[in-house]
Amino acid sequence: MNIIILKTNTYFGNNKQLFDAMEMLGHNFTGFVALGKLEGDIAEVDGHNFYSIEYIHRLKYDLALIDRDIDVAKNFIPLLMHLNVPLHKVRTYYWLLQQIMINKYENIADPVIQETLAYWKNHELTVFNQHLEGLGETLDEVFIDEEIDLPYINFETIEGKQRRMYYPRNGSGQIQGADGKKYVRDILREQIPTSPHLYVKGTHTVEEGDVLIDAGVCEGNFSLRYADIVSKIYLFEPEKKWFEPLYYSFKDCWDKVEFIPKFVSESTRGGSGVGRRCKYSLRQ
């Protein structure tokens, strides 16, 4: 099978895991296609071809994998439809992991595993899989802070207070349009009780005076919820696009915030990094 990767930005990054997965499954890599702007029809990055989106019809491929999860990938479906790209050939890059997992576990009798494999027959792999199926979505309206020209939503803390939570100027793929307005979709979906991505559950809670370590901050929705009650917050976030938004989101409590613009670990084994997307609460 010939595969192209649809890049949502022109940042090349480290794609070794993608290449390893394609090799493991016996697929061929045809090239990258930029869903954003690209100077000219074809560029070359680290020995791999990088095509403009208008060039896609000249490529021979069996599957096109968008390099983001399904929620972000949905934003690019109108563009692909406009270009008459066959949607039955479009998946997210999680499809590769999904196929590896199916091959590994299809003969395992565990009913929980088989439930997930059955779900995957008609669904993309996500963090949540079938565990949040059927839930309604939430939409938080996006506003613009004209003084600093940054988008934000009004975000409610654990104490019911309203804080502004800021985003990069380009929205970072999380800001979507609907009915003439802009929204952030399902900002706390991962933190409802049935979610397998839940950080606070049972006795694992964040209490008054705790020290909070947010390893992989992104927009900061976890730490911002507890900003008024904890004594100290350590924010780990290596992606530069979040630096300015995070500063303004935590500006009024910056005296208790330690911002660390790095990964927690140099290792990427076992997920997206050791501690890369984990949240910790420490007590004195």
C-alpha positions in Angstrom: 0.0 0.0 0.0 1.3 3.5 -0.9 0.8 6.1 1.8 1.1 9.9 1.8 1.2 12.0 5.0 -1.0 15.2 5.0 0.9 17.7 7.1 -1.2 20.3 8.9 1.8 22.6 9.0 5.2 22.8 7.2 7.1 21.9 10.3 8.8 18.6 9.4 9.6 17.4 12.9 10.7 13.8 13.8 8.7 11.3 11.8 10.8 8.2 12.6 7.8 6.6 14.4 5.6 7.0 11.3 8.3 5.5 9.1 8.9 2.6 11.5 5.2 1.9 11.6 4.8 1.9 7.8 7.8 -0.4 7.5 6.4 -2.8 10.2 3.1 -3.0 8.3 4.8 -3.4 4.9 3.6 -0.1 3.4 5.4 2.3 1.1 5.9 6.0 1.9 5.2 8.3 -1.1 5.7 11.7 0.4 4.4 14.6 2.4 1.6 16.9 1.3 1.3 20.3 2.9 -2.3 21.2 3.9 -1.0 24.8 4.5 1.0 27.1 2.3 4.1 25.8 0.5 6.4 27.7 -1.8 6.1 26.0 -5.2 4.7 22.6 -6.0 7.5 20.5 -4.6 10.1 20.9 -1.9 12.6 18.5 -0.3 13.1 18.1 3.4 15.6 15.7 4.8 15.6 13.7 1.6 11.8 13.4 1.4 9.5 15.1 -1.1 7.1 17.7 0.3 4.2 18.5 -2.1 1.7 21.3 -2.2 -1.9 20.3 -1.6 -2.8 21.2 -5.3 -0.3 18.5 -6.4 -2.1 15.7 -4.6 -4.0 14.6 -7.8 -0.7 13.8 -9.5 0.3 11.3 -6.7 -0.4 7.6 -6.8 -1.5 6.6 -3.3 -3.9 4.2 -1.6 -4.2 6.1 1.7 -3.7 9.6 2.9 -3.0 10.0 6.6 -3.5 13.4 8.3 -0.9 14.0 10.9 -3.3 15.0 13.7 -6.0 13.3 15.8 -9.6 13.0 14.5 -10.9 16.1 16.2 -8.4 18.3 14.5 -8.4 16.4 11.2 -12.1 17.1 10.8 -11.2 20.8 10.2 -9.5 19.8 6.9 -12.3 17.7 5.5 -13.9 20.7 3.7 -10.6 21.5 2.0 -10.2 17.9 0.9 -13.7 17.8 -0.4 -13.2 21.0 -2.3 -10.2 19.4 -4.0 -12.3 16.2 -4.7 -9.9 14.1 -2.7 -11.7 10.7 -2.1 -12.5 10.7 1.6 -12.6 6.9 1.8 -8.8 7.2 1.3 -8.3 9.6 4.2 -7.5 8.6 7.8 -5.4 10.1 10.6 -1.9 8.9 11.3 -3.3 6.9 14.3 -4.5 4.4 11.6 -1.0 3.0 11.6 -1.0 2.4 15.3 -4.5 0.9 15.0 -3.4 -1.6 12.4 -0.4 -2.6 14.5 -2.6 -3.1 17.6 -5.2 -5.1 15.6 -2.4 -7.4 14.3 -1.0 -7.8 17.8 -4.2 -8.5 19.7 -6.8 -10.0 17.3 -6.2 -13.5 18.7 -6.4 -12.5 22.3 -9.6 -13.7 24.0 -9.9 -10.9 26.5 -13.5 -9.5 26.1 -12.4 -5.9 26.9 -9.7 -6.1 24.1 -12.2 -7.6 21.7 -14.7 -4.9 22.5 -12.2 -2.2 21.4 -11.1 -4.1 18.3 -14.8 -4.4 17.3 -15.2 -0.7 17.8 -12.2 0.0 15.6 -13.9 -1.7 12.6 -16.0 1.4 12.0 -14.1 4.1 14.0 -10.8 5.9 14.1 -8.4 5.2 17.1 -8.6 8.0 19.6 -7.6 8.5 23.2 -11.2 7.7 24.2 -12.3 5.0 21.8 -15.8 3.8 22.7 -15.7 5.2 26.2 -17.2 8.6 25.3 -19.3 7.5 22.4 -22.7 9.2 22.2 -21.9 12.2 24.4 -22.9 15.6 23.2 -20.2 18.2 22.4 -19.5 21.5 24.2 -18.6 24.7 22.5 -16.7 27.5 24.2 -17.0 30.8 22.2 -13.7 32.4 21.2 -13.1 36.1 21.7 -10.2 38.4 20.8 -8.2 40.4 23.4 -7.6 43.5 21.3 -4.8 44.8 23.5 -2.6 41.8 22.8 -4.3 40.4 19.7 -4.7 36.9 21.1 -7.8 34.7 21.0 -9.2 33.4 24.3 -12.2 31.6 25.9 -13.8 32.2 29.2 -12.7 29.3 31.3 -14.2 28.2 34.6 -11.9 27.1 37.5 -12.6 24.4 40.0 -13.9 27.2 42.3 -16.3 28.5 39.7 -14.3 31.6 38.8 -14.0 32.8 35.2 -10.5 33.1 33.8 -9.3 33.9 30.3 -7.5 31.0 28.7 -5.5 32.1 25.7 -4.6 30.5 22.4 -2.0 31.2 19.7 -3.0 33.7 17.0 -3.4 30.9 14.4 -5.6 28.9 16.8 -3.3 25.9 16.7 -6.0 23.9 15.0 -8.2 24.0 18.1 -10.3 27.0 17.1 -13.2 26.2 14.7 -15.9 28.2 13.0 -19.6 27.7 13.2 -22.6 30.0 12.6 -20.4 33.0 12.0 -18.6 32.6 15.3 -15.5 30.8 16.5 -15.4 28.1 19.1 -13.1 25.7 21.0 -14.7 22.3 21.0 -14.9 19.9 24.0 -12.1 21.5 26.0 -12.7 19.3 29.1 -14.1 16.2 27.3 -11.0 14.2 28.4 -11.8 14.9 32.0 -15.3 13.5 32.4 -15.7 10.4 34.7 -15.9 7.8 32.0 -12.7 9.1 30.2 -9.6 6.8 30.2 -7.6 10.1 30.0 -8.9 11.3 33.3 -6.2 12.9 35.5 -8.2 13.4 38.8 -10.1 10.3 40.1 -10.9 8.8 43.5 -8.2 9.7 46.0 -5.9 11.1 43.3 -7.0 14.8 43.6 -5.7 18.3 43.7 -6.1 19.9 47.1 -5.6 23.4 48.6 -1.9 24.2 48.9 -0.7 21.4 46.6 2.3 21.7 44.2 1.0 21.0 40.7 3.3 19.7 37.9 1.8 19.9 34.5 4.0 17.9 32.2 2.8 18.8 28.7 0.7 22.0 29.3 -0.6 22.8 25.8 -3.3 25.5 26.4 -3.1 24.9 30.2 -6.7 23.8 30.9 -5.7 21.4 33.7 -3.5 23.7 35.7 -5.7 26.8 35.1 -8.6 24.9 36.8 -6.6 24.7 40.0 -4.5 27.9 39.8 -6.4 29.6 42.6 -5.9 26.9 45.2 -2.5 25.4 44.6 0.7 26.9 46.2 3.0 26.3 43.2 2.6 25.3 39.5 5.4 23.9 37.3 4.5 24.2 33.7 6.5 22.0 31.2 5.8 22.9 27.6 8.4 22.8 24.8 6.3 24.1 21.9 7.0 27.8 21.4 3.6 28.6 20.0 2.2 28.1 23.5 4.7 30.4 25.4 2.8 33.7 24.8 -0.7 32.4 25.4 0.4 30.6 28.6 2.0 33.8 29.9 -1.3 35.7 29.6 -3.4 32.9 30.9 -1.4 32.7 34.1 -0.3 36.3 34.2 -2.2 37.3 37.4 -0.7 34.3 39.3 2.7 34.2 37.7 4.4 34.6 41.1 3.5 31.0 41.9 4.2 29.6 38.4 7.5 28.1 37.2 7.5 27.9 33.4 10.0 25.3 32.0 10.1 25.4 28.1 11.4 21.8 27.8 10.3 18.2 27.6 10.3 16.4 30.9 12.5 13.6 29.5 14.6 13.0 26.5 13.0 9.6 26.0 9.8 9.0 23.9 9.3 5.3 24.8 6.0 4.2 26.1 3.9 7.0 24.6 4.4 10.6 23.8 7.3 10.9 26.3 8.1 10.0 29.9 5.8 12.3 31.8 5.2 14.2 28.6 1.4 14.3 29.0 1.0 13.6 32.7 -0.3 15.7 35.6 1.0 15.4 39.1 -0.1 16.9 42.4 2.4 16.9 45.3 1.7 17.7 49.0 4.2 19.1 51.4 
